[in-house]
Structures are given as structure tokens and as C-alpha cells.
């Protein structure tokens, strides 16, 4: 009961400033908030659990990062759409946009299925903007340092 009340407090008092005016978010939560991310992961776990069990039984891959899902299957396209339809009907708040193919972009990875062998390479979305965080933004100062640090680490890992 205490945890539920605290969760409601966080979700019901989520305010932000836009063009010098205060607004209250009335649905959902701020995705930058550690609490909201944890809550979203719990919510998604409940939703995705039957799908994960199906993947385990059929010895297939399943991965998720926030709201992006990657999975492998040997089902027909009609069977895939039927499974995703079942998953979609569980919750109207979760929108499913499906991409099916032997080559798939997942986050910053290009996954290619070559006769059952998965090969990966680095993928950069053409529409993705470089990471820019204006110095005068409302983000805390540690965010500025973290953005630079994370991009330098990513560059080192990819080289």
C-alpha cells in the first residue's frame, strides 16, 4: 500500500516547464526518471512474459531495450502476426509496429540472418542527429559531462 501511494505521488505530481509555463503531465511519467523507467520495465515484464515463454519453448531469441523489441522465429508471417495480435490485445496502451525481414535494424545494430547464422554490424540511423546538448539547456550539469563521456566510450568501443 505504501509503495502504491508513493508511486501515485510520483506519477500524479509530474510537472514540467515549457516556454516559461508550468504544465502537469496527466498520463504516464517522465521517461528520464529512474522511477518511471523501473515502473515501465515492470509493466513491460507483465506484458511480454507470455511472449518470452513462447520464445524460450521454441529456442528463439528475445531482447528488449525500453520499448524496442528484437526476436527471432521460424513461424510463418501469418503466425507471427497472430502472436503479435494476441500480445497487442493484452494492452491497448502498447502500440506494436512490426518489421519482419532477414535483415533488421535494432537500436544501433544491424542484424542479418544469413541461412540461420546471425551476423551483426554497427548501424547508424540516417535520420539520427548527432548528440548535441545545448550548454544553456535545463539539464543538470552532470548530464552535460555524462553525454560527452558516454559518446567517447561508445566511439572507443566501436573502433
N, C-alpha and C positions, 0 to 999 in steps of 0.2 A: 504494500500500500504506500509506504514512504517513497519507494523508488518510482512508482507510478505518479505520485503527486509531484515529485521533483522533475520527472520527465515532462509532465504537463506544464510546469512552471517554465521550463526552458523553451518548450515549443510555443506556448501561448504568449510569451513576452519577447519574441524575436523581433527587434526593431532595427531599422537601418536609416541612413541619411542619403538622400538623393537630391541634388541641386538645392542644398541648404534647407530641405524639408524632411521632417521625420515621418517614417512610414512603419506600419506594423505588418509583418508577414502573417497572413491568416491561414495559409495552408503549407504544410511541410516545414522544413527547417533549413538553416544556412548550411550548405554543403561544406563550407570551410571549417565548421565547428567539429571538434573531435567527438562530442556527444552525438551529434547528428550522424556522423559517419558510422559510429558504433551502432546506433539505432537502425540505420539503413542496412548495415550488414546483418543484424538480427532479423530484420524484416525480410531481406532477400533470402536468408537461410531458410526461413519457413516456406517461402515461395518456391525456391529452387530444389529443396530436398528431394521431392519425388523424381525430378529430372536427374539429379546426381545419382540417385539409387539406380535409375534406369541405365545410366552410363556405366556405373560400376558392374552391374549384372552382365552387360554386353562388352565389357573390357574396352570401353571407349574413353577418350579424353574429355574432360570438362574443366574449364577455368573461367574465373570471373575476376574482373578488377572494377570495383564500384558498380557501374551499370553496363559494362561491356562484357559479353559472354563469348567464349570460344568453345566449340565442341566438335568432336569427330563422330561419324556414324556411317554405317553401311546400309541404313534404311533407304527406301525409295524417297523421292521428293514428296510424294503424297503422304507417306508415313511420317516424314519429318514435319510437314505442315500440320498433320493431325496431332502429333505430340505437342507442338508449339501452341496449337489452338487450345489444347487442354490446359497447358501452363498459363496461357493468356486469360482463360475463363476463370482461373483461380482468383484473379485480382484485376479489376478494371483500371487501377492506378498504374499498372505496369504495362507500358507500351512495348511491343516487340516488333523490331524491324529486322527482318531476316535476310541474310546474304548467304547464298549457297554456291559453292564452286570448288574447284580443285586448287585454286589459289585465293587466299583470303588475307585481308589486312586486319590485324588485331593489334590495337594500340600502335606502338611503333615497330611492329614486327610484321613481315610478310611471310606467311606460311604457305608453302607449296607442297601439295600431295602428288608425288611422282610415283605412281603404281604402288601405293601403300607406304611409301617412305616419306616421312615429313621432313622437309628442309626449311630452314628459316634464314631470313636475312633482315637487315635493318630497313625499316620503311619510314620515309618522311612524307607526311601528308602534304600534297602540293598547296592546299589552301591554308595550312598551318602557319601562323605568324611566328616569327622568332620571339623568344621570351623577352618581353620588354615590360619593365615595371617602372613607371614614371617616378622620378625622385620625389615629386610632390604628392604622391598618392596617399590615401588614408591608411595604407597598410603599416603595421608596426615596423620599426627599423630592422628588427631581426629578420623580417620577411625579405627585405632587400638583400641582406647578406646570404640568406638561405637560397634565394633564386640563383645568384651568381655561383655559389658553391655547388648546388645540385647540377647546374649546367656544365661546370668544369668537370665534375665527377663523371657525368654522362659522356662527355667528349673523351675523357681518358679511357673509359670502359670500351668505347666503340672503336678506339684507334688501335 
